[in-house]
C-alpha cells in the first residue's frame, strides 16, 4: 500500500521524516501534551478497573492481553479522536484488533522474496496480499473518522479553525493540513495515525501481559511489588497517578526486567547504513539492512547475570534505563530513531500494572498452579505469549 513512502517509521531521514517527527512530538508526545492529556488516561484506567471489578463479582476469566489491548486502544483513540474505538466484551473492536494482529503476524514471517528479490513481483507466500487486506481495513477506519470530523467541522459553528471544541490531535492536524504552508497532506495524516495505532496498541498490551505473567509466575515478586504500591497508597483513596511512578522503584524495576526478557519488538525496526562504516573491525557496507536483536541482547550472559531468570532486583542498584542512553537495554531503540511514544508507554505501563496488582489478586484459569504456567513466547513482529494469560481476579 506504499506505506513506506509516507511512514515516519520507514522514511529516510530527510525533510519529510523530520517534519513528521516534529509533528509527532509537538502535537502528541511532548511532556506538555502528555501532562494535559493525563485525565484521559486516568479515565480509561478507571474503565479498566471497573471491567475487572465486574469480572471479579461474576468470577469471570479475564484475558489480560485482550483486555489491556482494549484499554490502550481507547487511550489512543480518545487522545487522538475524542472517542472510544472499543468496548470490553464486545465485538465492536474485533475488526480493528484482528487487523492489527494480522499485520503483526504477517510482518513477523520470513519472506523468501527478501532473499531472492527476483521473486518479489510474484509474492510467493502471499504476505503482501495479506498485509494489504489488513492495512486497508485500518486505513478505511481512519479515513471514515477523518471524514466524519470534516463533516462536523463544516456544519457546526463551534469550529472556526482556531477555537476548537475538542482540541484533540485530529483537530490540530486538520488545522495543520489546511494551512497551505505546512506540506502536511491528508494522506500523511492517515499514515501517521496508522503508524501510531500499530506501534502503540499491540506493543503496550503484550508488555503488560508479560509483566503480569511474570509476577503471577513469581509470587514473591508479586508480593514485593504489591507491598510497595500499598505502602505508597496507604493514605490515598484514588488509584495510582502518573506522578506516583517516581516513588515506586520496585515497580519500575519490574517493567525494566519485563522489557529486558520480553522486548515488545524483538528485532528493532530495520535500519540501513547510509555509507560504508567499520564497527569493531567489521565492515558494514552502504545500504546494508541492519537488524538489532534486542531479544538476544537482553539475554546475553556476558552482560546479564542469570539472564533467563526474572529478577527485577537487578535494576534496583544501578541506573540503567530504557530511554536510549544505555545500550544494554534499548527496547524502544536509541538515537534519532527512538520510539516517539516512549513517554506515553512509560506512563501507561506503570499505572496499569500498579493498579491491577494493587486492587486484585489473580488466580489462573482452571486452578492451574503458578509453577505450571507456560511461559514460552511466539515470534511475530511483536513478542507474544504463546499461551494467552487468562486469570480470574480476586478482590484483596
DOMIGU-856679 format. One line per 4 residues: number of its first residue (from 1); their letters; for each residue x, y, z of C-alpha. Coordinates in pm, 1 decimal, padded with zeros to 6 digits. Example, Ala and Ser with C-alpha at 12.3 -4.5 7.8 and 13.67 -1.06 7.14 Angstrom:
1> AS> 01230.0/-00450.0/00780.0; 01367.0/-00106.0/00714.0 $
This chain:
1> XXXX> 00000.0/00000.0/00000.0; 00309.0/00223.7/-00037.8; 00303.1/00280.5/00338.7; 00683.6/00303.9/00340.4 $
5> XXXX> 00660.3/00620.2/00128.2; 00462.6/00805.9/00396.2; 00555.9/00631.4/00721.4; 00761.7/00805.4/00987.2 $
9> XXXX> 00891.1/00455.7/01069.7; 01033.4/00373.1/00727.2; 01107.2/00706.0/00558.7; 01470.4/00801.7/00514.8 $
13> XXXX> 01592.0/01077.5/00745.2; 01506.1/01364.5/00511.1; 01281.6/01669.7/00526.8; 00953.4/01474.1/00531.0 $
17> XXXX> 01074.7/01241.9/00805.4; 01189.4/01537.2/01017.5; 00853.7/01707.1/00958.5; 00659.5/01401.3/01078.0 $
21> XXXX> 00882.3/01354.1/01382.6; 00834.2/01719.3/01474.3; 00456.4/01688.0/01436.0; 00453.5/01370.9/01649.0 $
25> XXXX> 00643.9/01543.2/01924.4; 00467.4/01880.2/01922.7; 00109.0/01757.1/01889.1; 00120.6/01425.7/02073.8 $
29> XXXX> 00419.8/01322.3/02279.5; 00574.9/01632.5/02428.9; 00576.6/01643.1/02808.7; 00328.3/01931.2/02796.5 $
33> XXXX> 00083.8/01740.8/02574.4; 00112.5/01425.8/02785.1; 00054.1/01619.8/03105.1; -00250.2/01788.1/02950.4 $
37> XXXX> -00398.3/01453.0/02844.3; -00340.3/01271.5/03174.4; -00710.3/01286.2/03264.3; -00793.9/01079.5/02954.9 $
41> XXXX> -00556.6/00802.6/03060.8; -00686.8/00816.1/03417.5; -01045.3/00771.3/03294.8; -00950.7/00473.9/03077.5 $
45> XXXX> -00765.0/00302.9/03361.6; -01076.0/00356.1/03575.3; -01281.6/00191.8/03299.2; -01036.6/-00099.3/03300.8 $
49> XXXX> -01069.2/-00142.8/03678.0; -01449.5/-00119.4/03655.9; -01449.1/-00400.9/03399.9; -01215.6/-00609.0/03617.8 $
53> XXXX> -01446.7/-00544.0/03913.7; -01741.6/-00681.5/03716.9; -01540.8/-00990.6/03622.2; -01439.5/-01031.6/03985.8 $
57> XXXX> -01802.6/-01022.4/04101.1; -01905.2/-01285.8/03845.9; -01581.3/-01488.2/03879.1; -01528.8/-01443.7/03507.9 $
61> XXXX> -01199.6/-01528.6/03337.5; -01008.8/-01225.0/03206.6; -00784.9/-01245.3/02901.8; -00523.2/-00992.7/03012.6 $
65> XXXX> -00375.6/-00927.9/02668.2; -00710.5/-00860.9/02500.4; -00841.2/-00655.4/02792.0; -00534.8/-00432.3/02806.5 $
69> XXXX> -00538.9/-00400.0/02426.5; -00890.6/-00253.0/02454.1; -00773.5/-00010.4/02723.3; -00470.5/00108.4/02526.2 $
73> XXXX> -00673.6/00137.3/02205.6; -00925.7/00359.2/02385.7; -00649.9/00569.4/02541.8; -00507.1/00640.2/02197.4 $
77> XXXX> -00841.7/00688.5/02019.7; -00970.5/00922.3/02293.2; -00647.2/01122.0/02281.9; -00644.9/01137.1/01901.8 $
81> XXXX> -01015.6/01137.6/01809.3; -01211.1/01208.1/02133.3; -01387.4/00872.1/02101.5; -01354.4/00511.8/02215.6 $
85> XXXX> -01281.7/00264.4/01938.5; -01350.7/-00040.7/02154.2; -01570.5/-00180.3/02429.7; -01487.5/-00455.7/02676.6 $
89> XXXX> -01665.4/-00781.9/02598.6; -01779.7/-00652.4/02262.7; -01711.7/-00738.5/01901.8; -01705.2/-00366.4/01821.2 $
93> XXXX> -01326.7/-00357.0/01833.6; -01267.4/-00705.4/01697.0; -01215.7/-00590.6/01338.3; -00951.0/-00342.7/01449.1 $
97> XXXX> -00784.2/-00598.0/01679.6; -00784.0/-00867.7/01413.4; -00633.6/-00630.1/01159.2; -00354.4/-00523.2/01395.3 $
101> XXXX> -00289.6/-00885.3/01497.1; -00286.8/-00994.8/01134.5; -00034.0/-00728.4/01040.8; 00189.3/-00825.1/01332.1 $
105> XXXX> 00181.4/-01189.6/01222.7; 00245.3/-01117.2/00855.3; 00535.4/-00878.8/00917.6; 00697.1/-01126.3/01155.3 $
109> XXXX> 00715.8/-01405.0/00896.6; 01035.2/-01460.8/00695.8; 00970.0/-01358.5/00336.0; 01152.9/-01563.3/00073.7 $
113> XXXX> 01132.1/-01266.2/-00163.7; 01365.1/-01073.5/00069.2; 01635.2/-01331.7/-00002.2; 01555.9/-01376.7/-00373.1 $
117> XXXX> 01441.5/-01034.2/-00498.7; 01354.1/-01176.3/-00840.3; 01051.1/-01334.7/-00670.5; 00923.6/-01006.1/-00525.4 $
121> XXXX> 00667.8/-00930.0/-00802.8; 00512.7/-01274.3/-00751.7; 00468.2/-01253.3/-00371.3; 00506.1/-01635.6/-00347.9 $
125> XXXX> 00385.7/-01661.9/00014.6; 00102.2/-01412.6/-00026.2; 00239.3/-01195.7/00254.5; 00198.3/-00868.2/00066.8 $
129> XXXX> -00157.8/-00960.2/-00030.2; -00243.9/-01043.7/00330.9; -00078.7/-00725.8/00456.0; -00279.1/-00518.2/00207.7 $
133> XXXX> -00605.8/-00667.9/00333.5; -00528.6/-00580.1/00696.4; -00381.3/-00241.4/00606.8; -00687.8/-00141.0/00405.5 $
137> XXXX> -00914.4/-00227.2/00698.8; -00721.0/00003.8/00931.0; -00686.6/00287.5/00680.9; -01058.4/00264.1/00597.9 $
141> XXXX> -01147.1/00303.0/00966.9; -00913.4/00602.8/00998.6; -01049.0/00753.7/00674.8; -01407.6/00728.6/00799.3 $
145> XXXX> -01317.7/00905.1/01125.8; -01147.2/01188.6/00937.1; -01448.0/01223.6/00703.9; -01685.3/01237.9/00999.6 $
149> XXXX> -01479.5/01509.3/01167.8; -01455.4/01715.1/00849.7; -01832.7/01697.0/00815.3; -01874.9/01809.8/01176.1 $
153> XXXX> -01632.4/02096.9/01128.7; -01810.2/02218.1/00814.1; -02159.8/02202.1/00961.2; -02101.1/02330.6/01312.9 $
157> XXXX> -02036.0/02682.6/01431.4; -01816.1/02562.5/01717.0; -01532.5/02518.8/01469.6; -01369.3/02828.8/01333.8 $
161> XXXX> -01034.5/02671.7/01252.2; -00875.1/02819.0/01561.6; -01108.9/02771.7/01857.0; -01183.2/02400.2/01880.9 $
165> XXXX> -01433.3/02211.2/02089.1; -01221.6/01901.4/02146.9; -00878.6/02036.4/02064.8; -00774.6/01675.9/02013.7 $
169> XXXX> -00493.6/01555.2/01790.7; -00720.5/01512.4/01487.5; -00845.6/01869.9/01506.3; -00494.1/02006.5/01540.5 $
173> XXXX> -00367.2/01800.7/01247.1; -00663.1/01904.5/01031.7; -00579.5/02267.5/01107.2; -00219.9/02195.4/01011.1 $
177> XXXX> -00336.4/02022.3/00693.3; -00549.9/02321.6/00595.5; -00254.3/02553.1/00644.4; -00117.4/02574.9/00290.7 $
181> XXXX> 00240.0/02624.7/00411.9; 00259.3/02306.0/00619.4; 00313.8/02048.3/00339.5; 00117.5/01804.3/00556.0 $
185> XXXX> -00138.5/01620.0/00344.2; -00438.8/01411.7/00441.2; -00250.9/01106.2/00318.2; 00037.7/01192.1/00553.9 $
189> XXXX> -00216.5/01220.6/00835.0; -00375.3/00881.2/00762.2; -00043.6/00700.6/00754.5; 00076.8/00879.1/01067.4 $
193> XXXX> -00231.2/00761.6/01258.5; -00176.1/00415.3/01108.6; 00179.9/00409.8/01247.9; 00072.7/00532.4/01589.8 $
197> XXXX> -00204.4/00277.1/01639.3; 00006.9/-00012.3/01511.6; 00307.3/00088.1/01720.6; 00112.4/00177.1/02034.2 $
201> XXXX> -00150.9/-00091.3/02088.3; -00002.0/-00437.2/02044.5; 00337.7/-00347.1/02191.3; 00198.5/-00197.3/02512.4 $
205> XXXX> -00060.5/-00470.6/02569.5; 00189.4/-00752.4/02511.0; 00439.6/-00593.7/02753.5; 00173.6/-00556.5/03022.3 $
209> XXXX> 00064.1/-00917.4/02967.8; 00422.6/-01039.3/03008.2; 00469.4/-00829.4/03325.0; 00152.8/-00974.4/03479.7 $
213> XXXX> 00252.1/-01327.5/03375.5; 00598.3/-01294.2/03530.9; 00458.3/-01158.9/03858.5; 00195.6/-01433.6/03881.5 $
217> XXXX> 00462.9/-01691.2/03793.3; 00685.6/-01546.7/04068.9; 00452.8/-01489.7/04369.6; 00731.0/-01349.7/04588.4 $
221> XXXX> 00799.2/-01077.8/04328.4; 00427.4/-01005.5/04310.2; 00422.1/-00968.1/04689.1; 00712.0/-00721.8/04684.2 $
225> XXXX> 00559.3/-00510.8/04406.9; 00215.1/-00507.1/04571.4; 00361.5/-00422.2/04911.5; 00543.9/-00122.3/04765.0 $
229> XXXX> 00228.1/00004.4/04593.5; 00011.8/-00044.9/04904.3; 00263.5/00134.1/05123.7; 00261.7/00436.9/04895.8 $
233> XXXX> -00115.8/00438.2/04852.7; -00198.1/00369.4/05217.7; -00341.9/00713.6/05285.8; -00471.8/00775.9/04934.3 $
237> XXXX> -00819.7/00682.0/04815.3; -00758.9/00705.7/04442.2; -00581.6/00472.5/04203.5; -00216.0/00523.6/04123.4 $
241> XXXX> -00144.3/00851.0/03945.8; 00132.2/00916.6/03698.5; 00316.3/01137.7/03946.5; 00339.4/00835.8/04180.6 $
245> XXXX> 00561.7/00639.9/03940.3; 00885.1/00802.5/04059.5; 00812.4/00677.9/04412.7; 00775.2/00313.9/04305.6 $
249> XXXX> 01129.9/00192.1/04231.9; 01045.0/-00178.2/04251.9; 00752.3/-00139.3/04012.5; 00985.7/00044.9/03774.6 $
253> XXXX> 01233.7/-00242.2/03809.7; 00957.8/-00492.3/03721.2; 00884.3/-00303.3/03398.1; 01253.9/-00281.9/03309.5 $
257> XXXX> 01305.1/-00652.4/03374.1; 00999.0/-00735.5/03164.7; 01133.0/-00527.0/02876.9; 01472.2/-00698.3/02909.9 $
261> XXXX> 01330.7/-01051.5/02897.5; 01036.6/-00982.4/02666.9; 01107.2/-00677.5/02447.3; 00783.7/-00586.5/02267.3 $
265> XXXX> 00964.8/-00579.9/01930.6; 01238.2/-00849.7/01944.7; 01407.9/-00700.1/01639.8; 01408.6/-00322.3/01631.0 $
269> XXXX> 01266.6/-00152.4/01322.5; 01518.5/-00223.2/01040.6; 01793.2/00034.7/00995.4; 02002.9/00095.6/00686.7 $
273> XXXX> 02365.0/00200.0/00658.0; 02382.9/00528.0/00467.1; 02752.3/00469.8/00388.5; 03027.2/00214.1/00448.6 $
277> XXXX> 03115.8/00204.7/00816.1; 03357.9/-00006.4/01017.6; 03249.3/-00126.1/01362.4; 03497.1/-00327.7/01572.4 $
281> XXXX> 03682.4/-00436.7/01260.8; 03365.6/-00542.9/01077.8; 03270.2/-00357.2/00759.7; 02901.9/-00271.1/00729.6 $
285> XXXX> 02854.7/-00185.3/00361.2; 02644.0/00101.8/00234.2; 02270.7/00015.5/00202.1; 02305.5/-00294.1/00422.6 $
289> XXXX> 01990.6/-00362.6/00626.1; 02068.1/-00372.5/00996.6; 01855.4/-00572.8/01241.3; 01919.9/-00516.3/01612.4 $
293> XXXX> 01830.9/-00831.4/01803.5; 01728.7/-00678.7/02135.9; 01582.0/-01013.3/02247.3; 01929.3/-01168.9/02231.2 $
297> XXXX> 02091.9/-00858.7/02383.1; 01864.1/-00885.2/02685.2; 01966.3/-01248.6/02741.2; 02340.0/-01216.0/02683.6 $
301> XXXX> 02519.8/-01391.8/02975.0; 02823.9/-01167.9/02917.8; 02610.3/-00867.6/03011.8; 02343.8/-01004.6/03248.0 $
305> XXXX> 02385.9/-01246.4/03537.0; 02128.4/-01528.9/03532.7; 01984.1/-01384.1/03209.9; 01693.9/-01630.9/03185.3 $
309> XXXX> 01568.5/-01553.0/03537.2; 01311.4/-01284.8/03615.1; 01499.1/-01068.3/03867.8; 01367.8/-00708.8/03897.1 $
313> XXXX> 01616.1/-00656.6/04181.1; 01898.0/-00632.5/03927.3; 01771.2/-00282.2/03841.1; 01749.4/-00151.5/04198.1 $
317> XXXX> 02120.9/-00097.9/04245.6; 02202.0/00068.0/03914.1; 02074.0/00348.9/03697.4; 02023.3/00151.5/03375.7 $
321> XXXX> 01720.4/00287.1/03192.5; 01545.0/00219.3/02862.8; 01538.9/00574.3/02731.3; 01813.3/00521.4/02474.9 $
325> XXXX> 02117.8/00623.2/02678.4; 02231.2/00274.9/02786.0; 02277.0/00023.8/02507.7; 02231.3/-00270.2/02741.7 $
329> XXXX> 01858.4/-00200.3/02737.0; 01708.5/-00039.8/02426.2; 01359.5/-00191.4/02374.6; 01243.8/00144.1/02233.0 $
333> XXXX> 01553.3/00191.3/02017.7; 01800.0/00476.9/02054.1; 01919.9/00793.6/01885.0; 01707.2/00992.5/01643.7 $
337> XXXX> 01507.2/00680.0/01550.2; 01399.8/00612.7/01909.0; 01028.4/00539.8/01951.3; 00846.2/00876.4/01984.4 $
341> XXXX> 00580.1/00712.7/02204.5; 00826.0/00603.9/02475.3; 00698.1/00851.6/02733.5; 00330.0/00762.1/02699.2 $
345> XXXX> 00416.4/00389.4/02709.7; 00620.0/00450.5/03027.0; 00325.4/00617.7/03196.1; 00063.7/00367.0/03083.2 $
349> XXXX> 00260.7/00053.8/03172.8; 00333.8/00161.2/03530.1; -00012.2/00295.2/03609.0; -00196.4/-00005.1/03463.2 $
353> XXXX> 00029.9/-00266.7/03619.7; 00034.5/-00093.2/03958.0; -00345.3/-00058.6/03959.7; -00405.8/-00423.1/03864.8 $
357> XXXX> -00181.3/-00566.2/04136.6; -00294.8/-00314.2/04399.5; -00664.6/-00389.8/04373.8; -00668.4/-00761.1/04292.3 $
361> XXXX> -00504.4/-01094.5/04340.6; -00511.8/-01326.8/04042.4; -00597.3/-01695.2/04009.6; -00503.8/-01887.0/03696.8 $
365> XXXX> -00784.2/-02031.9/03487.4; -00872.5/-02386.9/03588.0; -00691.7/-02351.9/03922.8; -00359.4/-02410.1/03746.1 $
369> XXXX> -00054.9/-02381.9/03970.7; 00174.8/-02088.3/03901.8; 00473.8/-02317.6/03853.9; 00288.4/-02495.2/03571.3 $
373> XXXX> 00239.6/-02178.0/03363.5; 00350.3/-02189.3/03002.0; 00596.3/-01900.1/02977.0; 00711.2/-01963.5/02620.3 $
377> XXXX> 00678.5/-01695.0/02355.5; 00587.0/-01686.2/01990.8; 00759.4/-01461.9/01743.9; 00560.8/-01220.4/01533.9 $
381> XXXX> 00653.9/-00857.8/01471.8; 00587.9/-00823.0/01843.8; 00676.6/-01083.8/02103.1; 00357.8/-01256.0/02218.8 $
385> XXXX> 00286.7/-01513.1/02487.0; 00236.8/-01849.7/02320.7; -00047.8/-01921.4/02563.9; -00254.7/-01607.5/02642.4 $
389> XXXX> -00269.7/-01515.2/03010.3; -00621.7/-01597.2/03133.6; -00690.0/-01528.9/03500.2; -00973.4/-01473.8/03748.0 $
393> XXXX> -00948.2/-01153.9/03956.6; -00992.2/-01184.7/04333.3; -01053.8/-00869.1/04529.8; -00798.1/-00805.0/04800.5 $
